[in-house]
Amino acid sequence: MWVKLRNTQGYRGRLAPSPTGLLHLGHARTFGVATQRARDRGGVLVLRNEDLDPQRCREEFVHAMMEDLRWLGFEWSEGPDVGGPYGPYAQSERREFYLEAWRKLRDAGWIYPCTCSRKDLAQAASAPHDSDDEPLYPGKCRGRVDAGDFASPAGVNWRFRAPQGVVEFTDLHLGPQRYVAGQDFGDFVVWRRDDVPAYQLAVVVDDAAMRITEVVRGADLLKSTARQWLLYRALGWEAPQFYHCDLVRDETGVRLAKRHDALSVRRFREEGKRPNEIWEAL
């Protein structure tokens, strides 16, 4: 199944860091690509603070990421610090947007309540990666038909009924992509039992509401894009285009993560390095 792309007239891109740790060189390169693509197209760049998970996001990291982005030379036209027509620009302030989408999916039968206990569900609000991707759900609660009995999503996990079939899209950097729902991924979480909307739902809602026309992010999120195609279709929205960047890896070949403090932008700043040295290293 191919999903219709949003018209790219009036380019709108975004930077969407999550304040769960310090920004590292991988973030810098991806954000650099996003910025350059927006500039080349005379477009708008939006900064969104993805502080969705109250258990992992910290205010100190919000301040650090804003400072580090400014230090690196990034500028944005809309964001938490400058405002804009599609705010608020922090996910922690956008709950009503997510609830509206949850109700729409519930009423259309796209989601169902799940009471299965799975250790990985605590991570559902964070952007998944190849190493900790949401495992294939066996479908125990898939046949439930009592979604309409819930006035609120709290108390159970809510899963999206991924229709069996192929999801195909063309990435602007990596070319044609193909995933099979039910094989490469299963019914995925869109809302956690602790009443936190999951990453997959939140970014779709926000990118649509903020009129984002192109999403630039790391190649580790390709499978998430396949899931999000399905959400766009279920919600009746056109999907943006996607550009997935090659990943920055350490000297052992491991993808950079926020645990790599030695390669954080903040550490380079503390060592007295200049922004141009960061860009030369990338």
C-alpha positions as CSV (number, residue, x, y, z in Angstrom):
1,M,0.0,0.0,0.0
2,W,1.4,3.4,-1.0
3,V,0.5,6.5,1.0
4,K,-0.1,9.8,-0.6
5,L,2.7,12.4,0.1
6,R,1.9,15.9,1.2
7,N,2.4,18.7,-1.3
8,T,5.9,20.1,-0.7
9,Q,5.0,23.7,-1.8
10,G,5.9,25.9,1.2
11,Y,8.6,23.7,2.7
12,R,8.3,23.2,6.4
13,G,10.9,21.1,8.2
14,R,11.6,20.5,11.9
15,L,14.2,19.8,14.6
16,A,12.7,17.5,17.2
17,P,15.1,16.7,20.1
18,S,14.0,14.9,23.2
19,P,15.4,16.1,26.5
20,T,16.3,12.7,27.9
21,G,20.0,13.4,27.7
22,L,22.7,15.6,26.1
23,L,22.8,16.1,22.4
24,H,25.6,14.1,20.6
25,L,27.3,14.3,17.3
26,G,24.7,12.2,15.6
27,H,22.0,14.7,16.5
28,A,24.2,17.5,15.3
29,R,24.6,15.9,11.9
30,T,20.9,15.1,11.4
31,F,19.9,18.5,12.5
32,G,22.5,20.0,10.2
33,V,21.0,18.1,7.2
34,A,17.5,19.2,8.2
35,T,18.6,22.9,8.4
36,Q,20.4,22.8,5.1
37,R,17.4,21.2,3.3
38,A,15.1,23.9,4.7
39,R,17.5,26.6,3.6
40,D,18.0,25.2,0.2
41,R,14.2,25.3,-0.3
42,G,13.6,28.7,1.2
43,G,11.5,27.0,3.9
44,V,10.5,27.3,7.5
45,L,12.3,25.3,10.3
46,V,10.4,24.4,13.4
47,L,11.9,23.4,16.8
48,R,9.8,21.0,18.8
49,N,10.6,20.0,22.3
50,E,9.7,16.3,22.5
51,D,9.4,16.1,26.3
52,L,6.6,13.5,26.1
53,D,7.8,11.0,28.7
54,P,7.6,12.5,32.2
55,Q,9.7,9.7,33.6
56,R,12.7,10.3,31.4
57,C,12.6,14.0,30.3
58,R,14.4,16.5,32.5
59,E,14.2,20.3,32.5
60,E,18.0,20.6,32.7
61,F,18.3,18.8,29.4
62,V,15.7,21.2,27.8
63,H,18.0,24.1,28.7
64,A,21.1,22.2,27.6
65,M,19.7,21.3,24.2
66,M,18.6,24.8,23.5
67,E,22.0,26.2,24.5
68,D,23.9,23.6,22.5
69,L,21.7,24.1,19.4
70,R,22.3,27.9,19.5
71,W,26.0,27.3,20.1
72,L,26.2,25.1,17.0
73,G,24.6,27.9,15.0
74,F,21.1,26.5,14.5
75,E,18.2,29.0,14.0
76,W,14.5,28.3,13.8
77,S,11.5,30.3,12.8
78,E,9.0,28.7,15.2
79,G,9.6,27.0,18.6
80,P,9.1,27.0,22.4
81,D,11.3,30.2,22.7
82,V,10.0,32.1,19.7
83,G,6.4,31.0,19.4
84,G,4.6,30.6,16.1
85,P,1.1,29.8,14.6
86,Y,1.1,26.1,15.4
87,G,2.1,26.0,19.1
88,P,2.5,25.0,21.7
89,Y,5.9,23.6,20.7
90,A,6.5,21.3,23.6
91,Q,4.8,17.9,23.6
92,S,4.0,18.1,27.3
93,E,1.6,20.9,26.5
94,R,-0.1,19.2,23.5
95,R,-2.2,16.6,25.3
96,E,-5.5,17.7,23.8
97,F,-4.2,17.2,20.3
98,Y,-3.2,13.6,21.1
99,L,-6.6,12.9,22.9
100,E,-8.4,14.1,19.8
101,A,-6.5,11.7,17.6
102,W,-7.0,8.8,20.1
103,R,-10.8,9.4,20.1
104,K,-10.8,9.4,16.3
105,L,-8.9,6.1,16.1
106,R,-11.0,4.6,18.9
107,D,-14.3,5.5,17.2
108,A,-13.1,4.1,13.8
109,G,-12.0,0.8,15.4
110,W,-8.3,1.3,14.6
111,I,-7.2,0.8,18.2
112,Y,-8.0,-1.6,21.0
113,P,-7.3,-1.8,24.7
114,C,-4.6,-4.2,25.7
115,T,-4.1,-5.5,29.2
116,C,-1.1,-7.7,28.5
117,S,1.9,-7.1,30.7
118,R,5.1,-6.5,28.7
119,K,8.4,-5.1,30.0
120,D,9.1,-3.1,26.8
121,L,5.9,-1.0,27.1
122,A,7.6,1.4,29.5
123,Q,9.7,2.5,26.6
124,A,6.8,3.2,24.2
125,A,7.0,7.0,24.6
126,S,10.6,7.1,23.4
127,A,11.7,6.9,19.9
128,P,12.5,3.3,19.2
129,H,15.7,2.0,17.6
130,D,16.9,-1.2,16.0
131,S,18.4,-2.4,19.3
132,D,15.3,-1.9,21.4
133,D,12.4,-2.0,18.8
134,E,9.0,-2.9,20.0
135,P,8.7,-6.6,19.8
136,L,6.1,-8.3,17.6
137,Y,2.8,-8.4,19.5
138,P,1.2,-11.9,19.6
139,G,-2.3,-10.5,19.3
140,K,-3.9,-11.8,22.5
141,C,-6.1,-8.7,23.0
142,R,-6.6,-8.0,19.2
143,G,-10.2,-9.3,19.2
144,R,-11.5,-7.0,21.9
145,V,-14.5,-4.9,20.8
146,D,-15.0,-2.9,24.0
147,A,-13.0,0.2,22.9
148,G,-16.1,2.3,22.9
149,D,-16.6,1.7,26.6
150,F,-13.5,3.8,27.4
151,A,-14.0,7.5,27.8
152,S,-10.3,7.9,28.6
153,P,-7.2,6.1,27.4
154,A,-5.8,5.8,31.0
155,G,-5.3,2.4,32.7
156,V,-4.6,0.2,29.7
157,N,-2.3,0.1,26.8
158,W,-3.8,1.0,23.5
159,R,-2.6,-0.8,20.3
160,F,-3.1,0.0,16.7
161,R,-4.6,-2.8,14.6
162,A,-1.9,-2.9,11.9
163,P,-3.7,-4.3,8.7
164,Q,-1.9,-7.2,7.1
165,G,0.0,-6.2,4.0
166,V,2.9,-4.4,2.6
167,V,3.8,-0.8,3.5
168,E,6.0,0.9,0.8
169,F,7.4,4.4,0.7
170,T,10.3,6.1,-1.0
171,D,12.8,7.7,1.2
172,L,14.4,10.8,-0.2
173,H,17.9,9.6,0.8
174,L,17.8,5.8,1.0
175,G,15.3,5.1,-1.8
176,P,12.4,2.6,-1.9
177,Q,11.5,1.0,1.4
178,R,9.3,-2.0,2.0
179,Y,7.9,-3.5,5.2
180,V,5.3,-6.2,5.9
181,A,2.8,-5.5,8.7
182,G,2.5,-8.6,10.8
183,Q,6.0,-9.7,9.9
184,D,8.4,-6.7,10.3
185,F,6.2,-5.2,13.0
186,G,2.9,-6.0,14.6
187,D,0.1,-4.1,16.5
188,F,2.0,-1.3,18.1
189,V,1.4,0.9,21.1
190,V,-0.2,4.3,20.6
191,W,-1.0,5.1,24.3
192,R,0.5,3.7,27.5
193,R,-1.4,2.4,30.5
194,D,0.2,5.2,32.6
195,D,-1.7,7.7,30.4
196,V,1.2,8.8,28.2
197,P,0.7,8.9,24.4
198,A,3.3,6.9,22.7
199,Y,6.0,8.2,20.3
200,Q,4.4,6.9,17.1
201,L,1.1,8.7,17.7
202,A,2.6,11.9,19.1
203,V,4.9,12.6,16.2
204,V,2.3,11.9,13.6
205,V,-0.2,14.2,15.3
206,D,2.4,17.0,15.8
207,D,3.9,16.8,12.3
208,A,0.4,17.0,10.8
209,A,-0.8,19.8,13.1
210,M,2.4,21.8,12.5
211,R,2.1,21.4,8.7
212,I,5.5,19.6,8.4
213,T,6.2,18.7,4.8
214,E,9.4,16.8,5.2
215,V,10.8,14.9,8.2
216,V,14.6,14.5,8.4
217,R,15.7,11.9,11.0
218,G,18.1,9.0,11.5
219,A,17.9,5.8,9.5
220,D,17.2,3.8,12.7
221,L,13.6,5.1,12.5
222,L,12.8,3.6,9.1
223,K,10.5,1.0,10.6
224,S,8.8,3.6,12.7
225,T,8.1,5.5,9.5
226,A,6.3,2.4,8.2
227,R,4.1,2.3,11.3
228,Q,3.4,6.0,11.0
229,W,2.3,5.6,7.3
230,L,-0.5,3.5,8.7
231,L,-1.5,6.1,11.3
232,Y,-1.6,8.8,8.7
233,R,-3.9,6.7,6.5
234,A,-6.2,5.8,9.5
235,L,-6.5,9.4,10.5
236,G,-7.2,10.5,7.0
237,W,-4.1,12.8,6.7
238,E,-1.5,13.1,4.0
239,A,2.0,12.0,5.1
240,P,5.0,14.3,4.8
241,Q,8.0,13.2,2.8
242,F,10.9,11.5,4.7
243,Y,14.7,11.8,4.5
244,H,16.5,9.3,6.8
245,C,20.1,10.2,7.4
246,D,23.0,7.8,7.7
247,L,23.9,7.1,11.4
248,V,26.9,8.4,13.1
249,R,28.8,5.6,14.9
250,D,31.6,5.4,17.4
251,E,35.0,3.9,16.7
252,T,33.6,0.4,17.3
253,G,30.8,0.9,14.8
254,V,28.1,1.3,17.5
255,R,25.4,3.8,16.8
256,L,25.8,6.9,18.9
257,A,23.3,7.3,21.8
258,K,22.8,9.7,24.6
259,R,24.8,7.4,26.9
260,H,27.9,8.4,24.8
261,D,28.7,11.4,27.0
262,A,32.3,11.6,25.6
263,L,30.8,12.4,22.2
264,S,28.2,14.9,23.4
265,V,28.1,18.4,22.1
266,R,28.3,19.7,25.7
267,R,31.5,17.8,26.4
268,F,33.1,19.3,23.2
269,R,32.1,22.7,24.4
270,E,33.5,22.1,27.9
271,E,36.8,21.1,26.2
272,G,37.0,24.5,24.5
273,K,36.3,23.3,21.0
274,R,34.6,25.6,18.5
275,P,31.5,24.9,16.4
276,N,33.5,24.7,13.2
277,E,35.6,21.9,14.8
278,I,32.4,19.9,15.4
279,W,31.3,20.3,11.8
280,E,34.7,19.3,10.5
281,A,34.6,16.2,12.6
282,L,31.3,15.2,10.9
